[in-house]
Amino acid sequence: MKKRIFLGFLVPMVAVAFLAGFSTAALAAKIKIGGIMDTTGATSDVGKDYAIGMEEAWKYINEQGGINGKKVKYTWFDYGYRIPEAITKYKLLKRLRSIVIMGWGTGDTEALSPTVNKDKIPYVSASYSAHLTDPKKTRYNLFFSSDYSTNARAALTAWLDKKWPTKPDYGKRKPRFACAYMFASPYCSAPIKAIKDHAAMLGFEIGPDQDVSLFALDTKSQIMALKEFKPDVVWHGNTTMSVAATMRDAYALGLGADFIINNWGFDENLPRLAGEAADNLVVMGATPCAFFGQNYKNMDIVVRTAKKYNPGIPTSKRLIRTIQAWGDALITWEALKRADKAGDLSGPGIMTKGFETMRKFDIGLGASPITFTATDHRPTTGCLIQEWKNGKFVEVERVDLKKRWPAKWAKEWLGW
């Protein structure tokens, strides 16, 4: 009788222990990915769509079996574009045992870089700062896109190739170039040294920079200062809202310059916000991937997933930012699959057996093929430049910097 009572007590206990162990094992089988996004701060005009796209991408990845059958648990936080908040969220995601973190801004990514590299946690960011591409300095920082300096050099090259020869003063004098961006923003200022170096190399006369806030709605004083220099082309390094404000004032005040724009200021919202200025100025931008819905490989997957998980957001309102989020998610997915297949999902394993094994990896979506090596984390060697013309985005030129300046690409431009 006592034996039966004991067995009757033991069997449920064993069952509970087994189920508890099973739950723990099931939980442990999930691969934890963290995210730090800006949906309320200074760059939320582009950050919201990126955050939505990132979440959709990981849901799709789980639909496809996750990482070789292991599902992903993706946990993300808004940090309001505040560096101290990003550091706090990073520490939390580390405590949650995230093996990769999807990051956002340049200021916070660069501030976290020493910690990330000490912790050996791959940090796949929406900051494309060239400062993050030298593995000797920032081994664990990655992104899928051409970096900001490559974007800037490519945009200025494309303008000189395609637009300057159409100007009345072509052949009579040097083209004049100036920059407008928020001086205090690490993102906005990241490629300024590179684009000025490129302008000098190409023979431009370089004018004074203009400080334009990311929150700017009125830029008349900056446009009047630019008018004194009379630039032929202006590089704008901000995000969409303040770029649009600058374009409106430039058009209204008759600046007469063309605009070339970093990728975070050049999207589907720009012509909507800039209005007639976008239709009457030459407006070109760096596009590391296709715009939402353009006819490129894998775009149908992105559009279908967006409709499935966020049917309340019209696809006509979605942006290239969603595609950029997918770009970072897709290279991370591939790196994790490769590292997992090699039996090593540690940080160093994900890096050496995952990311750094990629050679001309094609994610589709209009992006350039992606390569990472142990000595060079610049994902691509150039950038596609497009312009807003006759109510749509059209290709201007795909500039391959490595092909045009191989010695400088190899020996001078890494990391800045």
C-alpha positions as CSV (number, residue, x, y, z in Angstrom):
1,M,0.0,0.0,0.0
2,K,2.8,2.4,1.0
3,K,4.6,1.4,-2.3
4,R,1.5,2.3,-4.4
5,I,1.2,5.6,-2.5
6,F,4.8,6.4,-3.1
7,L,4.6,5.5,-6.8
8,G,1.4,7.5,-7.1
9,F,3.3,10.5,-5.7
10,L,6.5,9.9,-7.7
11,V,5.0,9.5,-11.1
12,P,3.4,13.0,-11.2
13,M,6.6,14.5,-9.8
14,V,8.6,12.8,-12.5
15,A,6.1,14.0,-15.1
16,V,6.3,17.6,-13.8
17,A,10.1,17.5,-13.7
18,F,10.1,16.1,-17.3
19,L,7.8,18.7,-18.5
20,A,9.8,21.4,-16.8
21,G,12.9,20.1,-18.3
22,F,11.3,19.9,-21.7
23,S,10.1,23.5,-21.4
24,T,13.5,24.7,-20.4
25,A,15.1,22.8,-23.3
26,A,12.5,24.2,-25.7
27,L,13.2,27.7,-24.4
28,A,16.9,27.1,-24.7
29,A,16.5,26.0,-28.3
30,K,15.3,29.4,-29.2
31,I,18.0,31.7,-30.5
32,K,17.7,35.1,-28.9
33,I,18.2,38.2,-31.0
34,G,17.9,41.7,-29.6
35,G,16.9,45.0,-31.2
36,I,17.5,48.7,-30.3
37,M,15.3,51.0,-32.5
38,D,14.3,54.6,-32.7
39,T,10.5,55.0,-33.1
40,T,10.1,58.2,-31.0
41,G,13.3,60.2,-31.3
42,A,15.1,62.5,-33.7
43,T,15.3,59.9,-36.5
44,S,11.9,58.3,-36.0
45,D,10.8,59.8,-39.3
46,V,12.8,56.9,-40.8
47,G,13.2,54.7,-37.8
48,K,9.5,53.6,-37.4
49,D,9.4,51.9,-40.8
50,Y,12.7,50.3,-40.2
51,A,11.6,48.9,-36.8
52,I,8.4,47.5,-38.4
53,G,10.4,45.9,-41.2
54,M,12.8,44.3,-38.8
55,E,10.1,42.7,-36.8
56,E,8.4,41.4,-40.0
57,A,11.7,40.0,-41.3
58,W,12.3,37.9,-38.2
59,K,8.7,36.6,-38.3
60,Y,9.3,35.5,-41.9
61,I,12.6,33.9,-40.9
62,N,10.8,31.9,-38.2
63,E,8.2,30.8,-40.8
64,Q,11.1,29.4,-42.9
65,G,12.3,27.3,-40.0
66,G,14.4,29.9,-38.2
67,I,18.1,29.0,-37.9
68,N,18.3,25.4,-39.2
69,G,15.2,24.5,-37.3
70,K,15.8,26.6,-34.2
71,K,13.3,29.4,-33.8
72,V,14.3,33.0,-33.2
73,K,13.0,35.0,-30.2
74,Y,13.4,38.7,-31.3
75,T,13.1,41.2,-28.5
76,W,13.4,44.9,-29.3
77,F,13.2,48.3,-27.5
78,D,12.7,51.9,-28.5
79,Y,15.5,54.1,-27.2
80,G,14.3,57.5,-28.5
81,Y,17.7,58.2,-30.2
82,R,19.3,58.8,-26.8
83,I,22.8,57.3,-26.3
84,P,22.4,56.7,-22.5
85,E,19.2,54.8,-23.2
86,A,20.8,52.7,-25.9
87,I,23.5,51.7,-23.5
88,T,20.9,50.7,-20.9
89,K,18.9,48.7,-23.5
90,Y,22.1,47.0,-24.7
91,K,22.9,45.9,-21.1
92,L,19.4,44.5,-20.8
93,L,19.6,42.6,-24.1
94,K,22.9,41.2,-23.0
95,R,21.4,39.9,-19.7
96,L,18.6,38.3,-21.8
97,R,21.4,36.4,-23.6
98,S,21.0,37.9,-27.0
99,I,23.7,36.4,-29.3
100,V,23.2,39.1,-31.9
101,I,21.8,42.7,-31.6
102,M,20.2,44.7,-34.3
103,G,21.1,48.3,-33.7
104,W,20.2,51.7,-35.1
105,G,22.0,55.1,-34.9
106,T,25.5,56.1,-35.5
107,G,26.1,58.0,-32.2
108,D,24.9,55.0,-30.0
109,T,26.5,52.4,-32.3
110,E,29.9,54.1,-32.1
111,A,29.5,54.7,-28.4
112,L,28.7,51.0,-27.8
113,S,31.3,49.7,-30.2
114,P,34.1,49.2,-27.6
115,T,31.7,47.3,-25.3
116,V,30.3,45.3,-28.2
117,N,33.8,44.3,-29.3
118,K,34.9,43.5,-25.7
119,D,31.7,41.3,-25.3
120,K,32.1,39.8,-28.7
121,I,28.5,40.2,-29.6
122,P,27.8,40.8,-33.3
123,Y,26.0,44.2,-33.6
124,V,24.3,44.6,-36.9
125,S,23.4,48.2,-37.1
126,A,21.4,50.6,-39.3
127,S,24.4,53.0,-38.9
128,Y,26.5,52.6,-42.0
129,S,29.4,54.7,-40.6
130,A,32.7,53.9,-42.3
131,H,34.3,54.1,-38.9
132,L,32.7,50.7,-38.2
133,T,34.2,48.9,-41.2
134,D,37.8,48.3,-40.0
135,P,37.9,44.9,-38.2
136,K,41.2,45.9,-36.5
137,K,39.2,48.5,-34.6
138,T,35.5,47.4,-34.6
139,R,35.5,43.6,-35.3
140,Y,31.9,43.0,-34.2
141,N,30.1,45.9,-36.0
142,L,28.4,45.0,-39.3
143,F,25.7,46.1,-41.7
144,F,24.6,45.1,-45.2
145,S,24.8,48.5,-47.0
146,S,27.5,50.5,-48.6
147,D,28.9,52.7,-45.9
148,Y,28.1,56.5,-45.6
149,S,31.5,57.5,-47.0
150,T,31.1,55.2,-50.0
151,N,27.6,56.6,-50.5
152,A,28.9,60.1,-50.4
153,R,31.9,59.5,-52.7
154,A,29.6,57.6,-55.1
155,A,26.9,60.4,-55.1
156,L,29.4,63.1,-55.8
157,T,31.0,61.0,-58.6
158,A,27.7,60.3,-60.2
159,W,26.8,64.1,-60.2
160,L,30.1,65.0,-61.8
161,D,29.7,62.2,-64.4
162,K,26.1,62.9,-65.3
163,K,25.0,66.4,-64.2
164,W,27.9,68.7,-64.4
165,P,28.4,68.3,-68.1
166,T,24.9,69.6,-68.7
167,K,25.5,72.9,-66.8
168,P,26.2,76.2,-68.7
169,D,29.5,76.7,-66.9
170,Y,30.9,73.2,-67.6
171,G,34.5,73.5,-68.9
172,K,34.7,77.2,-67.9
173,R,35.4,76.8,-64.1
174,K,35.6,74.4,-61.3
175,P,32.2,73.0,-60.0
176,R,31.3,74.4,-56.5
177,F,30.3,72.1,-53.7
178,A,29.0,72.6,-50.1
179,C,27.6,70.5,-47.3
180,A,24.5,70.9,-45.2
181,Y,24.0,68.7,-42.2
182,M,23.6,68.7,-38.4
183,F,27.1,69.3,-37.1
184,A,26.5,67.7,-33.7
185,S,25.0,64.5,-35.1
186,P,27.5,61.6,-35.5
187,Y,25.4,60.1,-38.3
188,C,25.2,63.4,-40.3
189,S,28.8,64.2,-39.9
190,A,30.2,60.7,-40.4
191,P,31.0,61.0,-44.1
192,I,32.0,64.7,-44.3
193,K,35.7,64.1,-44.2
194,A,35.4,61.5,-46.9
195,I,33.2,63.6,-49.3
196,K,35.4,66.7,-48.9
197,D,38.5,64.6,-49.6
198,H,36.7,63.2,-52.7
199,A,35.6,66.7,-53.8
200,A,39.2,67.9,-53.6
201,M,40.4,64.9,-55.5
202,L,37.8,65.5,-58.3
203,G,38.7,69.2,-58.6
204,F,35.7,70.9,-56.8
205,E,35.9,74.3,-55.1
206,I,34.6,73.6,-51.6
207,G,32.4,76.1,-49.7
208,P,31.5,76.5,-46.1
209,D,29.3,73.9,-44.3
210,Q,25.8,74.8,-43.1
211,D,24.5,73.5,-39.8
212,V,21.0,72.2,-40.3
213,S,19.2,70.5,-37.4
214,L,17.5,67.1,-37.8
215,F,14.4,68.9,-36.5
216,A,14.7,71.9,-38.8
217,L,11.5,73.3,-40.4
218,D,12.9,76.6,-41.4
219,T,16.4,76.8,-43.1
220,K,16.2,80.2,-44.8
221,S,19.3,81.5,-43.0
222,Q,21.4,78.5,-44.1
223,I,20.1,78.9,-47.7
224,M,21.0,82.6,-47.7
225,A,24.5,81.7,-46.5
226,L,24.8,79.1,-49.3
227,K,23.7,81.7,-51.9
228,E,26.8,83.8,-51.1
229,F,28.9,80.8,-52.2
230,K,26.7,79.9,-55.1
231,P,27.2,76.1,-55.0
232,D,26.4,73.9,-58.0
233,V,25.7,70.9,-55.8
234,V,24.9,70.5,-52.1
235,W,25.4,67.3,-50.1
236,H,22.7,66.9,-47.5
237,G,23.4,64.4,-44.7
238,N,20.3,64.6,-42.6
239,T,17.1,62.5,-42.5
240,T,14.0,63.0,-44.7
241,M,12.1,65.7,-42.7
242,S,14.9,68.3,-42.5
243,V,16.2,67.5,-46.0
244,A,12.7,68.3,-47.4
245,A,12.6,71.5,-45.4
246,T,16.0,72.6,-46.8
247,M,14.8,71.7,-50.4
248,R,11.6,73.8,-50.0
249,D,13.6,76.8,-48.8
250,A,16.3,76.3,-51.5
251,Y,13.6,76.3,-54.2
252,A,11.7,79.2,-52.8
253,L,14.8,81.4,-52.4
254,G,16.3,80.4,-55.8
255,L,19.5,78.8,-54.6
256,G,19.9,77.1,-58.0
257,A,21.9,74.1,-56.7
258,D,21.4,70.4,-57.2
259,F,21.0,68.2,-54.2
260,I,22.8,64.9,-53.5
261,I,21.5,63.1,-50.3
262,N,22.6,60.4,-48.0
263,N,20.4,57.4,-48.0
264,W,18.5,58.2,-44.7
265,G,17.3,61.5,-46.3
266,F,16.2,60.0,-49.6
267,D,13.0,58.0,-49.6
268,E,9.4,57.8,-50.7
269,N,8.4,60.5,-48.3
270,L,10.9,63.0,-49.6
271,P,8.8,64.1,-52.7
272,R,5.7,64.1,-50.6
273,L,7.2,66.5,-48.0
274,A,9.3,68.6,-50.4
275,G,6.4,69.1,-52.8
276,E,7.1,71.2,-55.9
277,A,10.7,71.6,-54.9
278,A,11.3,67.9,-55.5
279,D,9.8,68.2,-59.0
280,N,11.8,71.3,-60.0
281,L,15.2,70.6,-58.5
282,V,17.8,68.0,-59.4
283,V,17.5,65.6,-56.4
284,M,19.8,62.6,-56.3
285,G,20.4,60.1,-53.5
286,A,22.3,57.1,-52.4
287,T,20.2,54.0,-52.5
288,P,21.8,50.9,-51.1
289,C,18.8,48.8,-51.9
290,A,15.5,49.1,-53.8
291,F,12.5,51.2,-52.8
292,F,9.5,49.3,-51.4
293,G,7.7,47.4,-54.0
294,Q,10.2,47.9,-56.9
295,N,10.6,44.9,-59.1
296,Y,13.7,43.2,-57.7
297,K,14.5,39.7,-56.5
298,N,12.8,38.8,-53.1
299,M,10.7,42.0,-53.1
300,D,7.5,39.9,-53.4
301,I,8.4,38.2,-50.1
302,V,8.8,41.5,-48.3
303,V,5.6,42.9,-49.6
304,R,3.7,39.8,-48.9
305,T,5.0,39.7,-45.3
306,A,4.2,43.3,-44.8
307,K,0.6,42.7,-45.8
308,K,0.3,39.6,-43.6
309,Y,1.6,41.1,-40.4
310,N,0.7,44.8,-40.7
311,P,-2.4,44.9,-42.9
312,G,-3.5,48.2,-41.4
313,I,-0.5,50.0,-42.9
314,P,-1.1,50.6,-46.7
315,T,1.8,49.3,-48.7
316,S,1.7,52.7,-50.5
317,K,2.9,54.2,-47.2
318,R,5.8,51.8,-46.7
319,L,9.3,53.0,-47.3
320,I,12.8,51.8,-48.4
321,R,13.5,51.7,-44.7
322,T,11.6,48.3,-44.5
323,I,13.9,47.0,-47.2
324,Q,17.0,48.2,-45.3
325,A,15.8,46.4,-42.2
326,W,15.4,43.2,-44.3
327,G,18.9,43.6,-45.6
328,D,20.4,43.6,-42.1
329,A,18.1,40.7,-41.0
330,L,19.0,38.6,-44.1
331,I,22.7,38.8,-43.7
332,T,22.3,38.0,-40.0
333,W,20.1,35.0,-40.8
334,E,22.7,33.7,-43.3
335,A,25.6,34.2,-40.8
336,L,23.7,32.4,-38.1
337,K,22.8,29.5,-40.3
338,R,26.4,29.1,-41.4
339,A,27.7,29.3,-37.8
340,D,25.1,26.9,-36.5
341,K,25.9,24.4,-39.2
342,A,29.5,24.7,-38.1
343,G,28.4,24.0,-34.5
344,D,29.5,27.4,-33.1
345,L,26.9,30.1,-32.2
346,S,29.3,31.9,-30.0
347,G,30.1,35.5,-30.9
348,P,33.5,34.6,-32.4
349,G,31.9,31.7,-34.2
350,I,29.1,33.8,-35.7
351,M,31.8,36.2,-36.9
352,T,34.4,33.8,-38.3
353,K,32.2,30.9,-39.4
354,G,29.3,33.1,-40.4
355,F,29.7,36.7,-41.5
356,E,33.3,36.5,-42.6
357,T,32.7,33.5,-44.9
358,M,30.3,35.6,-47.1
359,R,31.6,36.3,-50.6
360,K,29.4,38.2,-53.0
361,F,26.4,37.0,-51.1
362,D,23.2,38.0,-52.9
363,I,20.2,39.0,-50.8
364,G,18.3,40.5,-53.8
365,L,16.2,43.5,-53.0
366,G,18.3,45.7,-55.3
367,A,21.3,45.5,-52.9
368,S,24.9,45.0,-54.1
369,P,26.4,41.6,-53.4
370,I,27.9,41.4,-49.9
371,T,31.4,40.4,-48.8
372,F,33.0,40.4,-45.4
373,T,36.6,39.3,-44.7
374,A,38.7,39.2,-41.6
375,T,40.4,42.4,-42.7
376,D,37.7,44.4,-44.3
377,H,34.1,44.8,-43.2
378,R,33.0,47.2,-46.0
379,P,30.1,45.2,-47.3
380,T,30.2,46.5,-50.9
381,T,32.5,48.5,-53.2
382,G,30.1,51.0,-54.4
383,C,26.5,52.3,-54.5
384,L,23.6,52.8,-56.8
385,I,22.6,56.5,-57.2
386,Q,19.0,57.3,-58.1
387,E,17.1,60.5,-58.7
388,W,13.5,61.7,-58.4
389,K,12.5,62.6,-61.9
390,N,9.1,62.9,-63.6
391,G,7.3,61.5,-60.6
392,K,9.4,58.4,-59.9
393,F,12.8,57.2,-58.8
394,V,15.1,56.4,-61.7
395,E,18.7,55.1,-61.9
396,V,21.5,57.7,-62.5
397,E,24.6,55.5,-62.2
398,R,26.0,52.6,-60.1
399,V,29.4,53.7,-59.0
400,D,32.0,51.1,-58.1
401,L,34.7,52.9,-56.2
402,K,37.0,49.9,-56.1
403,K,37.1,49.6,-59.8
404,R,37.6,53.3,-60.4
405,W,40.2,54.0,-57.7
406,P,41.6,50.5,-56.7
407,A,44.7,51.8,-54.9
408,K,42.8,54.3,-52.8
409,W,40.1,51.7,-52.0
410,A,42.7,49.2,-50.9
411,K,45.1,51.4,-49.1
412,E,43.5,54.7,-48.0
413,W,39.7,54.6,-47.6
414,L,39.1,51.7,-45.1
415,G,37.6,53.0,-41.9
416,W,36.9,56.6,-42.7
